[in-house]
Amino acid sequence: LIRKMIESPHEVTLWGDGTPTREFLYVDDAAEGLIAAAERYDDADPVNLGAGFEIASIAELDILIGLGVPPAEIFYSNPMKSRAYLEYAAAKGVEWYVVDSVEEIRKVQSVKADAKMYLRIDAPNIGSDWPLSGKFGAHMSDVPECIETAVACQADLAGVTFHVGSQCLNPENWRVGMERARKVFASMRAVGL
Protein backbone atom coordinates (compact mmCIF):
# COMPACT_ATOMS: atom_id res chain seq x y z
CA LEU A 1 0.00 0.00 0.00
CA ILE A 2 2.78 2.40 0.91
CA ARG A 3 4.56 1.66 -2.35
CA LYS A 4 1.37 2.13 -4.38
CA MET A 5 0.63 5.46 -2.72
CA ILE A 6 4.13 6.84 -3.21
CA GLU A 7 4.60 5.60 -6.77
CA SER A 8 1.10 6.28 -8.11
CA PRO A 9 1.05 8.82 -10.93
CA HIS A 10 -2.65 9.38 -10.09
CA GLU A 11 -4.45 10.96 -7.19
CA VAL A 12 -5.00 8.40 -4.41
CA THR A 13 -8.35 8.37 -2.60
CA LEU A 14 -8.35 7.06 0.95
CA TRP A 15 -11.48 5.52 2.46
CA GLY A 16 -12.36 5.30 6.12
CA ASP A 17 -10.90 6.98 9.16
CA GLY A 18 -7.50 5.28 9.11
CA THR A 19 -8.40 2.71 11.75
CA PRO A 20 -6.83 -0.56 10.57
CA THR A 21 -9.09 -3.52 9.95
CA ARG A 22 -6.03 -5.70 9.69
CA GLU A 23 -2.54 -4.82 10.84
CA PHE A 24 -0.84 -6.90 8.16
CA LEU A 25 -2.39 -7.95 4.87
CA TYR A 26 -0.79 -10.27 2.36
CA VAL A 27 -1.53 -9.17 -1.21
CA ASP A 28 -3.03 -12.53 -2.22
CA ASP A 29 -5.39 -12.39 0.77
CA ALA A 30 -6.52 -8.88 -0.17
CA ALA A 31 -7.16 -9.84 -3.78
CA GLU A 32 -9.08 -12.97 -2.77
CA GLY A 33 -11.12 -11.00 -0.21
CA LEU A 34 -11.98 -8.23 -2.66
CA ILE A 35 -13.06 -10.70 -5.35
CA ALA A 36 -15.19 -12.67 -2.87
CA ALA A 37 -16.80 -9.46 -1.59
CA ALA A 38 -17.53 -8.24 -5.12
CA GLU A 39 -19.12 -11.57 -6.05
CA ARG A 40 -21.08 -12.29 -2.87
CA TYR A 41 -21.60 -9.12 -0.82
CA ASP A 42 -24.57 -6.88 -1.60
CA ASP A 43 -24.50 -4.34 1.24
CA ALA A 44 -23.26 -0.76 1.55
CA ASP A 45 -21.38 -1.39 4.81
CA PRO A 46 -17.58 -1.79 4.72
CA VAL A 47 -16.07 -5.26 4.56
CA ASN A 48 -13.49 -6.34 7.13
CA LEU A 49 -10.98 -8.67 5.49
CA GLY A 50 -9.78 -10.06 8.83
CA ALA A 51 -7.47 -9.38 11.73
CA GLY A 52 -3.86 -10.23 12.42
CA PHE A 53 -1.93 -10.43 15.66
CA GLU A 54 1.63 -9.35 16.34
CA ILE A 55 3.49 -11.14 19.13
CA ALA A 56 6.84 -10.77 20.86
CA SER A 57 6.79 -13.94 22.97
CA ILE A 58 5.84 -17.59 22.99
CA ALA A 59 3.51 -16.89 25.93
CA GLU A 60 1.53 -14.53 23.67
CA LEU A 61 1.51 -17.19 20.94
CA ASP A 62 0.07 -19.77 23.34
CA ILE A 63 -2.64 -17.34 24.51
CA LEU A 64 -3.71 -16.55 20.96
CA ILE A 65 -3.76 -20.19 19.90
CA GLY A 66 -5.73 -20.99 23.06
CA LEU A 67 -8.29 -18.38 21.98
CA GLY A 68 -8.61 -20.08 18.60
CA VAL A 69 -6.57 -17.62 16.51
CA PRO A 70 -5.16 -19.40 13.44
CA PRO A 71 -1.33 -19.43 13.60
CA ALA A 72 -1.20 -18.14 10.02
CA GLU A 73 -2.71 -14.88 11.35
CA ILE A 74 0.09 -14.42 13.91
CA PHE A 75 3.21 -12.35 13.18
CA TYR A 76 6.29 -13.03 15.32
CA SER A 77 7.95 -9.64 15.68
CA ASN A 78 10.46 -9.97 18.50
CA PRO A 79 13.74 -8.53 17.16
CA MET A 80 15.82 -11.31 18.78
CA LYS A 81 14.18 -14.73 18.64
CA SER A 82 15.93 -17.74 20.12
CA ARG A 83 16.27 -20.82 17.93
CA ALA A 84 14.13 -22.81 20.38
CA TYR A 85 11.33 -20.22 20.24
CA LEU A 86 11.52 -20.09 16.45
CA GLU A 87 11.23 -23.87 16.30
CA TYR A 88 8.25 -23.75 18.67
CA ALA A 89 6.47 -21.04 16.67
CA ALA A 90 7.15 -22.85 13.37
CA ALA A 91 5.85 -26.14 14.80
CA LYS A 92 2.65 -24.32 15.86
CA GLY A 93 2.16 -23.01 12.31
CA VAL A 94 3.38 -19.41 12.49
CA GLU A 95 4.34 -18.29 8.97
CA TRP A 96 5.37 -14.61 9.31
CA TYR A 97 8.53 -13.37 11.06
CA VAL A 98 10.10 -9.92 11.37
CA VAL A 99 13.82 -9.68 10.74
CA ASP A 100 16.06 -6.77 11.71
CA SER A 101 19.45 -8.18 10.73
CA VAL A 102 21.41 -10.59 8.56
CA GLU A 103 21.70 -12.95 11.53
CA GLU A 104 17.92 -13.07 12.03
CA ILE A 105 17.34 -13.75 8.31
CA ARG A 106 19.74 -16.68 8.43
CA LYS A 107 18.35 -17.99 11.72
CA VAL A 108 14.70 -17.85 10.62
CA GLN A 109 15.55 -19.39 7.24
CA SER A 110 17.49 -22.23 8.87
CA VAL A 111 14.54 -23.10 11.13
CA LYS A 112 11.68 -22.54 8.67
CA ALA A 113 12.79 -22.50 5.04
CA ASP A 114 9.34 -21.39 3.81
CA ALA A 115 8.94 -18.57 6.35
CA LYS A 116 7.54 -15.28 5.10
CA MET A 117 9.77 -12.51 6.40
CA TYR A 118 9.38 -8.78 6.56
CA LEU A 119 12.37 -6.51 7.09
CA ARG A 120 11.94 -3.96 9.86
CA ILE A 121 13.91 -0.79 9.12
CA ASP A 122 14.73 2.00 11.53
CA ALA A 123 12.72 5.21 11.51
CA PRO A 124 12.95 8.38 13.58
CA ASN A 125 11.05 8.44 16.88
CA ILE A 126 11.15 12.21 17.50
CA GLY A 127 8.13 13.26 19.56
CA SER A 128 7.02 9.73 20.48
CA ASP A 129 6.03 9.11 24.10
CA TRP A 130 8.04 5.86 24.03
CA PRO A 131 10.89 6.17 21.51
CA LEU A 132 12.00 2.77 20.27
CA SER A 133 14.68 3.69 17.75
CA GLY A 134 17.77 1.70 18.55
CA LYS A 135 15.68 -1.26 19.70
CA PHE A 136 13.91 -1.94 16.40
CA GLY A 137 14.96 -1.83 12.81
CA ALA A 138 17.91 -2.38 10.52
CA HIS A 139 19.84 0.80 9.77
CA MET A 140 19.60 1.85 6.15
CA SER A 141 23.34 1.21 5.77
CA ASP A 142 22.69 -2.45 6.71
CA VAL A 143 19.72 -2.96 4.35
CA PRO A 144 21.76 -3.89 1.23
CA GLU A 145 23.47 -6.72 3.15
CA CYS A 146 20.10 -7.91 4.51
CA ILE A 147 18.67 -8.02 0.97
CA GLU A 148 21.79 -9.79 -0.38
CA THR A 149 21.53 -12.36 2.41
CA ALA A 150 17.85 -12.99 1.70
CA VAL A 151 18.64 -13.59 -1.97
CA ALA A 152 21.63 -15.82 -1.19
CA CYS A 153 19.71 -18.07 1.19
CA GLN A 154 16.51 -17.93 -0.90
CA ALA A 155 14.50 -16.39 1.92
CA ASP A 156 11.01 -15.10 1.19
CA LEU A 157 11.62 -11.47 2.13
CA ALA A 158 8.08 -10.39 1.36
CA GLY A 159 7.64 -7.03 3.05
CA VAL A 160 8.98 -4.01 4.89
CA THR A 161 7.89 -2.47 8.18
CA PHE A 162 9.07 0.27 10.54
CA HIS A 163 8.22 1.52 14.04
CA VAL A 164 7.95 5.25 14.77
CA GLY A 165 7.63 4.78 18.53
CA SER A 166 4.53 4.49 20.68
CA GLN A 167 2.06 7.36 20.72
CA CYS A 168 3.87 9.12 17.90
CA LEU A 169 2.56 12.64 17.36
CA ASN A 170 5.12 13.67 14.76
CA PRO A 171 3.95 13.00 11.17
CA GLU A 172 7.48 13.59 9.90
CA ASN A 173 8.49 10.24 11.44
CA TRP A 174 5.91 8.53 9.22
CA ARG A 175 7.03 10.42 6.13
CA VAL A 176 10.66 9.43 6.68
CA GLY A 177 9.69 5.82 7.42
CA MET A 178 7.57 5.59 4.25
CA GLU A 179 10.31 7.15 2.13
CA ARG A 180 12.84 4.68 3.52
CA ALA A 181 10.40 1.80 2.93
CA ARG A 182 9.96 2.95 -0.68
CA LYS A 183 13.74 2.80 -1.18
CA VAL A 184 13.94 -0.66 0.39
CA PHE A 185 11.09 -1.95 -1.81
CA ALA A 186 12.91 -0.59 -4.88
CA SER A 187 16.11 -2.38 -3.84
CA MET A 188 14.18 -5.60 -3.21
CA ARG A 189 12.49 -5.40 -6.62
CA ALA A 190 15.84 -4.79 -8.31
CA VAL A 191 17.04 -8.23 -7.17
CA GLY A 192 13.79 -10.10 -7.80
CA LEU A 193 12.26 -10.11 -4.32
Backbone torsions as a table, in degrees:
resi	resn	phi	psi	omega
1	LEU	NA	-45.2	180.0
2	ILE	-59.8	-46.1	-179.0
3	ARG	-61.2	-44.6	-178.9
4	LYS	-62.5	-39.6	-179.0
5	MET	-67.9	-41.5	-177.2
6	ILE	-72.8	-40.0	-173.8
7	GLU	-90.2	-8.2	-176.5
8	SER	-65.2	128.5	175.3
9	PRO	-79.7	-5.7	-177.0
10	HIS	-109.0	164.0	174.7
11	GLU	-66.5	136.9	-179.9
12	VAL	-103.9	129.0	178.4
13	THR	-103.0	125.5	178.2
14	LEU	-98.6	140.3	178.4
15	TRP	-110.4	150.7	174.3
16	GLY	85.4	-172.3	-175.8
17	ASP	-103.6	7.1	179.6
18	GLY	92.2	-6.6	177.5
19	THR	-70.4	123.1	-176.7
20	PRO	-69.9	139.1	171.6
21	THR	-94.6	-14.5	176.5
22	ARG	-156.9	126.6	-175.2
23	GLU	-67.9	-35.5	-179.6
24	PHE	-132.2	136.7	-178.7
25	LEU	-139.0	117.1	177.5
26	TYR	-75.1	137.4	-173.4
27	VAL	-55.4	-43.6	179.7
28	ASP	-61.0	-38.5	177.9
29	ASP	-64.1	-42.4	-179.3
30	ALA	-63.4	-46.0	-179.9
31	ALA	-61.7	-45.9	178.9
32	GLU	-61.6	-43.1	179.5
33	GLY	-64.6	-41.7	179.2
34	LEU	-66.5	-41.1	178.6
35	ILE	-64.7	-46.0	179.2
36	ALA	-61.3	-41.9	179.5
37	ALA	-64.8	-41.2	-179.6
38	ALA	-65.0	-35.9	-178.2
39	GLU	-80.4	-32.4	-168.9
40	ARG	-119.4	-14.3	-172.2
41	TYR	-103.2	126.4	-175.8
42	ASP	-126.0	46.2	-177.9
43	ASP	-130.3	158.5	-179.7
44	ALA	-85.6	-13.8	-178.8
45	ASP	-70.5	150.9	178.7
46	PRO	-62.3	156.7	178.7
47	VAL	-107.0	129.9	176.0
48	ASN	-95.3	119.0	-177.6
49	LEU	-81.5	-0.4	176.8
50	GLY	132.5	-176.8	-179.8
51	ALA	-136.6	146.7	176.7
52	GLY	-122.1	162.4	-176.8
53	PHE	-130.4	130.0	177.4
54	GLU	-101.4	132.0	-179.4
55	ILE	-124.2	159.2	174.7
56	ALA	-121.8	-6.8	-175.5
57	SER	-144.7	160.5	175.7
58	ILE	-66.8	-33.6	177.3
59	ALA	-59.3	-42.6	177.2
60	GLU	-64.7	-38.9	177.3
61	LEU	-59.8	-47.4	-179.2
62	ASP	-62.2	-39.6	178.6
63	ILE	-62.3	-48.0	-178.2
64	LEU	-63.5	-44.2	178.3
65	ILE	-62.6	-40.2	177.1
66	GLY	-61.4	-27.5	177.7
67	LEU	-86.4	-1.6	177.2
68	GLY	92.6	11.0	178.4
69	VAL	-72.8	127.6	177.6
70	PRO	-63.9	132.9	-179.7
71	PRO	-56.0	-28.2	179.0
72	ALA	-67.1	-14.0	178.6
73	GLU	-97.0	8.3	-175.9
74	ILE	-111.1	133.0	-176.8
75	PHE	-116.0	117.9	-175.5
76	TYR	-88.5	105.7	-169.9
77	SER	-113.4	12.7	175.7
78	ASN	-63.9	132.0	-177.3
79	PRO	-68.6	-21.0	179.9
80	MET	-132.4	98.1	-177.9
81	LYS	-101.9	130.4	177.3
82	SER	-71.4	155.4	177.9
83	ARG	-58.3	-41.9	-179.6
84	ALA	-62.1	-41.0	179.5
85	TYR	-70.5	-36.0	174.9
86	LEU	-62.8	-44.6	179.1
87	GLU	-61.8	-40.7	179.1
88	TYR	-63.4	-48.9	-179.5
89	ALA	-62.2	-43.1	178.8
90	ALA	-63.1	-42.0	179.4
91	ALA	-64.5	-29.4	178.4
92	LYS	-81.0	-11.6	177.0
93	GLY	106.0	8.3	177.2
94	VAL	-66.9	133.6	-176.7
95	GLU	-109.0	-29.0	-173.0
96	TRP	-105.5	134.7	-178.1
97	TYR	-139.5	134.5	172.9
98	VAL	-81.3	146.1	173.6
99	VAL	-131.6	139.3	-178.9
100	ASP	-118.3	-2.2	-173.6
101	SER	-157.7	166.3	175.7
102	VAL	-58.9	-42.4	-177.9
103	GLU	-62.2	-41.1	179.3
104	GLU	-67.4	-38.4	177.2
105	ILE	-58.9	-49.0	-178.9
106	ARG	-63.9	-41.6	-177.7
107	LYS	-65.6	-48.2	179.7
108	VAL	-61.7	-45.7	-179.1
109	GLN	-61.2	-37.5	-178.7
110	SER	-71.1	-26.9	179.5
111	VAL	-88.1	-41.6	-176.7
112	LYS	-137.4	93.7	-173.5
113	ALA	-60.4	-27.8	-178.9
114	ASP	-99.5	17.3	179.1
115	ALA	-61.4	144.5	171.8
116	LYS	-96.5	123.1	-176.2
117	MET	-115.6	148.6	171.0
118	TYR	-128.2	135.0	-175.4
119	LEU	-87.3	120.6	175.5
120	ARG	-89.4	125.9	178.9
121	ILE	-108.6	156.9	179.9
122	ASP	-76.7	152.9	177.7
123	ALA	-144.9	155.3	178.9
124	PRO	-65.1	150.3	179.6
125	ASN	-121.6	23.6	-177.7
126	ILE	-62.3	125.0	177.8
127	GLY	87.2	2.4	177.8
128	SER	-83.9	142.6	178.1
129	ASP	-62.6	-36.5	179.6
130	TRP	-126.2	84.8	179.4
131	PRO	-63.3	135.3	-178.2
132	LEU	-122.6	7.6	177.1
133	SER	-64.5	141.0	-174.7
134	GLY	98.7	-29.2	176.5
135	LYS	-92.3	-37.6	-175.7
136	PHE	-118.8	141.6	165.6
137	GLY	99.8	134.0	173.6
138	ALA	-71.6	138.0	175.0
139	HIS	-69.2	148.6	-177.5
140	MET	-57.7	-30.3	177.9
141	SER	-68.5	-20.5	179.0
142	ASP	-93.1	-13.0	-175.8
143	VAL	-60.3	-45.1	179.8
144	PRO	-55.6	-41.6	179.3
145	GLU	-67.1	-37.0	177.4
146	CYS	-62.7	-44.2	179.5
147	ILE	-65.8	-44.2	178.1
148	GLU	-59.4	-41.0	179.7
149	THR	-65.6	-43.1	178.5
150	ALA	-59.6	-42.7	178.6
151	VAL	-65.3	-46.9	-177.0
152	ALA	-61.4	-38.8	-178.6
153	CYS	-99.0	12.1	177.3
154	GLN	55.6	40.9	177.4
155	ALA	-79.3	147.4	177.2
156	ASP	-87.4	79.6	177.0
157	LEU	-82.4	97.2	-166.7
158	ALA	-105.0	-2.7	-177.4
159	GLY	-166.0	175.8	179.8
160	VAL	-134.6	142.6	175.7
161	THR	-142.1	165.0	175.2
162	PHE	-152.3	161.4	-178.7
163	HIS	-126.7	122.3	-177.9
164	VAL	-95.7	10.2	-178.2
165	GLY	94.1	156.6	-178.8
166	SER	-77.3	143.0	-178.8
167	GLN	53.4	50.5	180.0
168	CYS	-74.3	124.9	178.6
169	LEU	-111.4	7.8	-176.1
170	ASN	-109.9	103.8	-177.8
171	PRO	-63.8	-19.4	178.4
172	GLU	-62.9	-33.7	177.1
173	ASN	-59.1	-42.4	179.8
174	TRP	-66.8	-42.0	-179.8
175	ARG	-61.1	-45.6	179.6
176	VAL	-64.3	-44.2	178.8
177	GLY	-60.1	-43.1	179.6
178	MET	-67.4	-38.6	178.1
179	GLU	-65.0	-42.1	177.2
180	ARG	-64.1	-42.6	178.6
181	ALA	-60.5	-41.4	178.0
182	ARG	-57.9	-44.0	179.4
183	LYS	-64.4	-40.3	179.8
184	VAL	-66.9	-43.2	176.9
185	PHE	-59.2	-42.1	178.6
186	ALA	-61.1	-41.8	178.3
187	SER	-66.6	-38.8	178.7
188	MET	-65.0	-45.0	179.7
189	ARG	-61.7	-37.8	-177.4
190	ALA	-61.2	-24.6	-179.9
191	VAL	-110.0	11.6	173.7
192	GLY	89.9	11.5	177.1
193	LEU	-86.0	NA	NA
